[in-house]
């Protein structure tokens, strides 16, 4: 492990009171130790990983509280710290990787209340719709990048800017018909990209029928090449849409028609960061028989949640 002061290598130098390995720098003599997962929290790492694992399997905060015996505020603090660590970890480790076939979609959620109520009551930007933009690699099922924001041109550009930093080469990209994707992708890749859109046409909903909580039936699908020479047989958003279902099933705050939605924007973003990171490195995909990170060549073996917290703590240190 390298010294945080001079970046030189260190030799083992005993252990701390809580069992963490200590090191002493060979150059400057400074002693230091490995970053502790969820540093500053009194809850044991075993209890913390148990609570976080329950949240990642779709349980609510209060159900996790009843089963673990931890306080609600403790669980939320653990979740926020773990999520922030994972967000920095994803940003620091996924850079200029040769992802070949990328699918992009945006998924609706909300924080505090729905957009209509937030506008009527002047709640400000921290409430209302909270769309999560995600990009998945088709073959490895790896979540390359995500961004939580409004369904707007500005947030679309922020997401595509982040995605460009993660990807090298000339990938094939497929999105839905959301118009701001076109200039954002063309500009970031300087037109050196194979880009296509999937346009879906929905039927009219009967205004006299029962109220619907899902989109109307699809009556037509058009595959449209926008830039470059995308392979027609691979123009699809099916994989990212299937992953959207996994997100709703595993993140309780993304489940529709419940009161489990996020009450704070930072909590919402932290939980999604934790979910995407755990999905990439810890959760074995049934089709792949391994984790997306192993399939993408970014890990040599599936990780445990405890290891994920440890590795992300090093990145945050």
C-alpha positions in Angstrom: 0.0 0.0 0.0 1.3 3.5 -0.9 1.9 6.3 1.5 -0.8 9.0 1.4 1.9 11.7 1.9 4.6 10.9 -0.7 3.0 8.0 -2.6 5.9 5.7 -1.9 5.5 2.0 -0.9 5.0 1.0 2.7 6.0 -2.0 4.8 3.7 -3.7 7.3 4.0 -2.2 10.8 1.7 -3.9 13.2 -2.1 -3.4 13.5 -4.4 -0.8 14.9 -6.6 -1.4 18.0 -9.5 -2.5 15.8 -7.4 -5.0 13.8 -6.7 -2.9 10.7 -3.3 -3.5 9.1 -0.8 -0.7 9.7 2.0 0.4 7.4 5.1 2.6 7.6 6.4 4.4 4.6 9.9 3.4 3.6 10.7 6.9 2.4 9.3 9.4 4.9 8.5 7.1 7.9 4.9 8.1 8.1 2.6 5.4 9.6 -0.8 4.8 8.0 -3.4 2.1 7.8 -5.8 0.7 5.2 -9.1 2.7 4.9 -11.8 1.1 7.0 -15.1 0.2 5.3 -17.7 2.7 6.5 -15.1 4.6 8.6 -16.5 6.5 11.6 -19.5 4.2 12.1 -19.8 2.3 15.3 -21.9 -0.5 13.8 -19.8 -3.6 13.1 -19.1 -4.4 9.5 -21.0 -7.7 9.7 -24.1 -5.9 11.0 -23.8 -3.1 8.4 -23.4 -5.5 5.5 -26.4 -7.5 6.7 -28.5 -4.3 6.7 -27.3 -3.1 3.3 -27.8 -6.6 1.8 -31.4 -6.4 2.9 -31.9 -3.0 1.3 -30.3 -4.3 -1.9 -32.7 -7.2 -2.0 -35.7 -4.9 -2.1 -36.6 -4.7 1.6 -37.8 -1.4 3.1 -35.9 0.6 5.7 -38.4 -0.2 8.4 -38.4 -3.9 7.6 -34.6 -3.9 7.8 -34.8 -2.1 11.1 -37.1 -4.8 12.6 -35.0 -7.7 11.4 -31.5 -6.3 12.3 -32.4 -4.3 15.4 -30.6 -1.2 14.1 -32.2 2.2 14.3 -33.7 3.7 11.3 -31.3 6.7 11.3 -28.4 4.3 11.6 -29.5 2.3 8.5 -30.0 5.5 6.5 -26.5 6.8 7.5 -24.9 3.5 6.5 -26.7 3.5 3.2 -25.7 7.1 2.4 -22.1 6.6 3.3 -21.9 3.3 1.4 -23.6 4.9 -1.6 -21.3 7.9 -1.7 -18.3 5.6 -1.5 -19.6 3.5 -4.4 -20.4 6.6 -6.5 -16.8 7.7 -6.2 -15.6 4.2 -6.8 -17.5 3.9 -10.1 -16.3 7.3 -11.3 -12.7 6.5 -10.5 -12.4 2.9 -11.8 -14.6 2.9 -15.0 -12.6 5.1 -17.4 -11.8 4.6 -21.1 -12.9 1.0 -21.2 -13.6 -0.6 -24.6 -17.4 -1.2 -24.3 -18.7 -2.2 -27.7 -22.5 -2.3 -27.6 -24.2 0.2 -25.3 -27.9 0.7 -24.6 -29.2 3.8 -22.9 -32.5 4.5 -21.2 -34.0 6.8 -18.5 -36.2 5.5 -15.7 -38.8 7.6 -13.8 -38.8 8.0 -10.1 -39.6 10.8 -7.7 -38.3 12.3 -4.4 -40.6 13.7 -1.7 -43.6 14.0 -4.0 -44.6 13.8 -7.6 -43.7 16.7 -10.0 -47.2 18.1 -10.1 -47.4 18.5 -6.4 -43.8 19.9 -6.2 -44.7 22.6 -8.7 -48.0 23.5 -7.1 -46.4 23.8 -3.6 -43.1 25.4 -4.8 -40.9 22.8 -3.1 -37.8 23.5 -5.2 -35.4 21.4 -7.2 -34.9 18.7 -4.5 -38.4 17.3 -4.9 -40.5 15.9 -7.7 -39.4 13.8 -10.7 -36.0 12.1 -10.4 -35.1 10.3 -13.6 -32.1 8.0 -13.5 -30.2 7.7 -16.8 -28.4 4.4 -17.2 -26.1 2.9 -19.8 -25.6 -0.9 -20.0 -23.2 -2.9 -22.1 -25.2 -5.5 -24.0 -23.0 -8.6 -23.7 -21.5 -8.2 -20.2 -24.7 -6.5 -18.7 -22.3 -4.0 -17.0 -23.8 -0.7 -15.9 -21.3 1.7 -17.3 -22.6 5.0 -16.0 -25.7 6.6 -14.3 -27.0 10.0 -13.6 -29.9 11.1 -11.4 -31.7 14.3 -12.6 -34.7 15.7 -14.4 -35.7 14.5 -17.9 -34.2 17.6 -19.5 -31.6 18.5 -22.1 -29.1 19.7 -19.4 -29.2 16.4 -17.5 -29.0 14.4 -20.7 -25.8 16.2 -21.6 -24.4 15.7 -18.2 -25.1 12.0 -18.4 -23.6 11.6 -21.9 -20.5 13.6 -20.9 -20.0 11.2 -18.0 -20.6 8.2 -20.3 -18.0 9.5 -22.8 -15.3 9.5 -20.1 -16.0 5.8 -19.4 -15.9 4.5 -22.9 -13.0 4.2 -25.4 -13.1 3.5 -29.1 -16.1 3.6 -31.4 -19.1 1.9 -29.7 -22.5 1.2 -31.1 -25.1 3.1 -29.0 -28.9 2.6 -29.0 -31.3 4.9 -27.2 -35.1 5.6 -27.2 -36.5 8.6 -29.1 -35.6 11.2 -26.6 -34.4 14.1 -28.8 -31.6 15.6 -26.6 -29.6 12.3 -27.0 -28.9 13.1 -30.7 -26.8 16.3 -30.3 -25.2 15.1 -27.0 -23.9 11.8 -28.5 -22.9 13.3 -31.8 -21.0 16.1 -30.2 -19.2 14.0 -27.5 -18.0 11.4 -30.0 -17.4 14.0 -32.8 -19.7 12.0 -35.0 -17.3 9.0 -34.7 -19.9 6.7 -33.3 -22.5 4.2 -34.6 -25.7 5.5 -33.1 -29.3 4.4 -33.6 -32.7 5.1 -31.9 -35.7 2.9 -31.2 -38.9 4.8 -31.7 -42.1 3.3 -30.2 -45.6 4.4 -31.0 -48.2 3.8 -28.4 -52.0 3.4 -28.9 -54.5 5.8 -27.4 -55.8 5.1 -23.9 -59.6 4.9 -23.6 -60.5 8.0 -21.5 -63.7 6.3 -20.2 -61.8 3.1 -19.2 -60.1 2.4 -15.8 -57.2 4.5 -14.8 -53.9 3.1 -16.1 -50.6 2.9 -14.1 -48.5 1.6 -17.1 -47.9 2.8 -20.6 -50.5 2.2 -23.3 -49.9 -0.8 -25.7 -47.2 -0.5 -28.3 -48.6 -0.5 -31.8 -45.4 0.2 -33.8 -41.6 0.1 -33.4 -39.2 1.8 -35.7 -35.4 1.3 -35.7 -33.7 4.5 -37.0 -30.0 4.9 -37.8 -28.9 8.3 -36.7 -25.1 8.4 -37.0 -22.4 6.2 -38.5 -23.2 2.6 -39.5 -25.0 0.8 -36.6 -25.5 -3.0 -37.1 -29.3 -3.4 -37.6 -29.6 -6.7 -35.8 -28.2 -5.1 -32.6 -30.4 -2.0 -32.5 -32.3 -2.7 -29.3 -33.1 -1.3 -25.9 -34.4 -4.6 -24.5 -31.5 -5.3 -22.2 -31.6 -1.9 -20.5 -35.4 -2.0 -20.2 -35.0 -5.5 -18.5 -32.5 -4.0 -16.1 -35.0 -1.2 -15.3 -37.2 -4.0 -14.0 -34.4 -5.3 -11.8 -33.9 -1.8 -10.4 -37.6 -1.5 -9.4 -37.5 -5.0 -7.8 -34.3 -4.5 -5.8 -34.6 -0.8 -4.8 -37.6 -0.4 -2.7 -37.7 3.4 -3.2 -38.2 2.8 -6.9 -41.2 0.6 -6.4 -44.4 2.1 -7.8 -47.6 2.8 -5.8 -46.0 2.6 -2.4 -44.9 5.1 0.3 -41.3 3.8 0.2 -40.1 6.6 -2.1 -37.1 8.7 -1.2 -37.7 11.7 1.0 -34.2 13.3 0.2 -32.5 13.6 -3.1 -29.1 12.6 -1.6 -30.6 9.4 -0.2 -32.1 8.5 -3.5 -28.9 9.0 -5.4 -26.8 7.1 -2.8 -29.1 4.1 -2.8 -29.0 3.9 -6.6 -25.2 4.2 -6.6 -24.9 1.4 -4.1 -27.3 -0.8 -6.2 -25.5 -0.3 -9.5 -22.1 -0.9 -7.9 -23.4 -4.1 -6.1 -25.1 -5.2 -9.3 -21.8 -4.9 -11.2 -19.4 -6.5 -8.8 -21.3 -8.7 -6.4 -24.6 -10.0 -7.9 -24.2 -13.0 -10.2 -26.2 -12.6 -13.4 -28.3 -15.8 -14.1 -27.4 -15.7 -17.8 -23.7 -14.9 -17.4 -23.2 -17.3 -14.4 -20.9 -14.6 -13.0 -21.0 -10.9 -12.3 -21.0 -8.2 -15.0 -17.7 -6.9 -13.8 -16.0 -10.3 -14.4 -17.7 -10.5 -17.8 -16.5 -7.1 -18.7 -12.9 -7.8 -17.6 -13.0 -5.3 -14.7 -12.7 -7.9 -12.0 -11.2 -11.4 -11.7 -13.8 -12.9 -9.5 -17.2 -12.0 -7.9 -16.9 -9.8 -4.9 -18.6 -9.9 -1.5 -20.5 -6.9 -0.3 -17.9 -6.4 2.4 -15.1 -6.4 -0.2 -17.0 -3.9 -2.2 -17.2 -1.6 0.8 -13.5 -2.0 1.5 -12.4 -1.3 -2.1 -14.7 1.7 -2.4 -13.4 3.0 0.9 -9.8 3.0 -0.5 -11.1 5.0 -3.5 -12.8 7.5 -1.2 -9.7 7.9 1.0 
